[in-house]
Amino acid sequence: MKEVEYPAMTVKQLADRWGVSCKTVREWLKPFEMEIGPRVGNIYSPHQVKIILSKLE
């Protein structure tokens, strides 16, 4: 079974995925900030996106 590959994503891309605002996504992510870790520039790494999606979907 092949493991799913996740793309690097911005907050805007995550917001578009769920049809909400960037502010809403940032609020949703607050409880998980320590687990997710800091963004590099404006982008969450593929590993961070995997964590985010596992928490929010």
N, C-alpha and C positions, 0 to 999 in steps of 0.2 A: 504494500500500500504506500503510495507516494504522499509525502508530507506536503501540506499546502504552503506555498511561498507567498509571503506578504510583501507588498510594496512599501517603500518609505512614503509617508503622507504628512501633509500639513494639517493644521487645525481646520482650515477652510475645506479641505478635501473630506475630512471626517464629518464636518457639519453638512456638507452637500450629500454625503452618503445617507444621513439620517433625516435630511430635510429640516434642519434646525439652524440656529445662528451659531457663530463662533463662540459667543459669550456662553451660550448654553452648553456647548461641548466642554469649554474650560471649567464650568461649574460641575459637570458630570465627572470630570477627571480629577478634581480636587481630592477626593478621598483616597485616590490611588497614586498620588504624586510620588511618594517615596518608592513605591514598587516600580513605577514606570520610569522614573529618572528624568533628568533634564533633556530637553531637545537640543540638538546640535543645530545652531542657527534657528531656522524656522521649521525644521523638519523632524518628525519622529522617525527613528530607524525602523527597519522591518521587524526587529525583535520587539521594540516598543509597541508597534502597531498590533502585533500578535497579542501582547498583554492587554492592550486597550480593548480589542475586539472580544477577547475572552471575558473581560469584565462587563462590557456593555451590551453584548448580544446574547 
